[in-house]
Amino acid sequence: MHSLFVPVTLVVLMFLVHLLSWLEDWDLVFLGVKPLSWEGLPGILLSPFIHGSWQHLGNNISSLFVLGVALFYFYREIAYRVFPLIYLLAGLWLWFGGRDVWHIGASGLVYGLASFLFVSGIIRRHIPLMALALIVVFWYGSLVWGMFPLAPRLPHSWEGHLWGFVAGLSAAVVYRKEGPQKPPSPFLEEQEEEEEEAEAFWKLPADDKTTKDKNENEL
């Protein structure tokens, strides 16, 4: 239930914003990101809530919900730091490095979450997280084509996708040593215990070593 709170809240807010804009015939594009312009600066925070159509909204919120729940479930210890970092970096870098047009939608955030779950699962080498990374690739692997200007006339922000992906990758690297980690091998633990016992034995005084050896021989 805790893992559902943030994703559900965002999805509901995005739905309500688009519903109101559709009912009232509002054009909210001006709340998006317009790179290197003061009027486009608020879009760093607001653009994920603005969508051009119901299909655009549906595609984004379905992926955002699945990937968001996965983040808050598997990375619950660091999710409240990872999510805002991806959110802000994706929007900020888009403001610095996008085309001079209005960029709207939550697709950059979706790419960031997918990138984090994939990269983090691989570099941690923890089997459950690696399995999650493979699931992300299986479901969302085709998203990679959206990061390149292969069809620039299509109504999507490939720069937003690209910077979202980079933001997720960066968050995975920054927090690679925090949150869930690969458990140590049991064989390694046994070896370390034997080494500690051997080291402690050689630090014993000569009389204690003789007594210990005698006791072991008697046994």
TAVENQUI-V530106 format. One record per pair of residues at least 12 apart in sequence whose ideal C-beta (glycine too) atoms are under 7 Angstrom apart, sorted by the first residue. I is the first residue (numbers start at 1). J is the second residue. D is the distance in Angstrom with one decimal. If there is no record, write none. Layout:
BEGIN
I&J&D, I&J&D
END
This chain:
BEGIN
2&72&7.0, 3&69&5.2, 3&72&4.1, 3&73&4.0, 4&69&6.2, 6&68&6.2, 6&72&6.0, 6&83&6.7, 7&64&6.5, 7&65&4.9, 7&68&3.3, 7&69&5.2, 7&72&7.0, 10&64&6.5, 11&61&4.6, 11&64&6.4, 11&65&5.3, 13&49&6.3, 14&49&5.3, 14&57&6.5, 14&61&5.6, 14&106&6.5, 15&61&6.7, 17&49&4.8, 18&51&5.2, 18&57&5.0, 28&50&4.9, 29&50&6.8, 29&102&4.8, 29&104&6.0, 31&43&6.0, 31&46&4.4, 31&47&6.7, 31&50&5.2, 32&47&4.4, 32&50&5.5, 32&102&4.4, 32&103&5.3, 32&104&3.8, 33&47&4.8, 33&91&6.1, 33&94&5.2, 33&95&5.4, 33&98&6.6, 33&103&4.4, 34&102&5.4, 35&94&6.8, 35&95&5.3, 35&96&6.7, 35&97&6.9, 35&98&4.1, 35&99&6.8, 35&100&6.1, 36&95&7.0, 40&95&6.5, 41&95&6.6, 43&91&6.9, 44&88&6.9, 44&91&3.5, 44&92&5.6, 44&95&5.8, 45&91&6.8, 47&91&6.4, 47&103&6.2, 47&104&5.2, 47&105&6.9, 48&105&6.9, 48&106&3.9, 48&109&5.3, 50&104&4.2, 50&105&6.9, 51&104&6.4, 51&105&5.4, 52&104&6.3, 52&155&6.6, 56&105&6.0, 60&105&5.8, 60&106&4.3, 60&107&5.6, 60&110&6.0, 63&110&4.6, 63&140&6.9, 64&106&5.6, 64&109&6.4, 64&110&5.5, 67&110&6.4, 67&113&3.9, 67&114&5.8, 67&117&6.5, 68&113&6.4, 70&117&5.9, 70&132&6.3, 71&83&6.5, 71&113&5.9, 71&116&7.0, 71&117&6.6, 74&129&6.4, 74&132&6.0, 74&180&6.8, 75&179&5.0, 75&180&6.6, 77&179&4.7, 78&175&5.2, 78&178&5.1, 78&179&4.1, 81&175&7.0, 82&116&6.3, 82&171&5.0, 82&175&6.0, 85&171&5.0, 86&109&6.7, 86&112&3.8, 86&113&6.6, 86&116&6.3, 86&167&4.8, 86&168&5.4, 86&171&5.3, 87&109&6.0, 89&167&3.8, 89&170&6.5, 90&108&4.2, 90&109&6.0, 90&112&5.0, 90&163&5.4, 90&164&4.1, 90&167&4.3, 91&108&6.9, 93&163&4.0, 93&166&6.7, 93&167&6.6, 94&108&6.3, 94&159&5.9, 94&160&5.1, 94&163&4.8, 97&159&6.3, 97&163&6.4, 98&157&6.8, 98&159&4.2, 98&160&6.8, 99&159&6.3, 103&157&4.3, 103&160&5.1, 105&157&7.0, 107&160&6.0, 107&161&5.8, 108&160&4.0, 108&161&6.3, 108&163&6.2, 108&164&3.4, 109&164&6.2, 110&164&7.0, 111&143&6.3, 111&161&4.8, 111&164&3.5, 111&165&4.6, 111&168&6.7, 112&164&4.1, 112&165&6.7, 112&167&4.5, 112&168&3.8, 113&168&6.3, 114&136&5.5, 114&140&4.9, 114&143&6.3, 114&168&6.7, 115&165&4.5, 115&168&2.9, 115&169&5.0, 116&168&3.8, 116&171&5.2, 116&172&4.9, 117&132&6.0, 117&133&6.2, 117&136&4.9, 118&133&4.7, 118&136&5.0, 118&137&6.2, 119&168&7.0, 119&169&5.2, 119&172&3.9, 120&172&4.0, 120&176&7.0, 121&133&3.0, 123&172&6.6, 123&176&5.5, 124&176&6.8, 124&181&6.4, 124&182&6.0, 125&182&5.2, 126&180&6.2, 126&181&6.5, 126&182&4.2, 129&180&6.4, 146&158&6.1, 146&161&4.6, 147&161&4.7, 147&162&4.4, 147&165&5.7
END
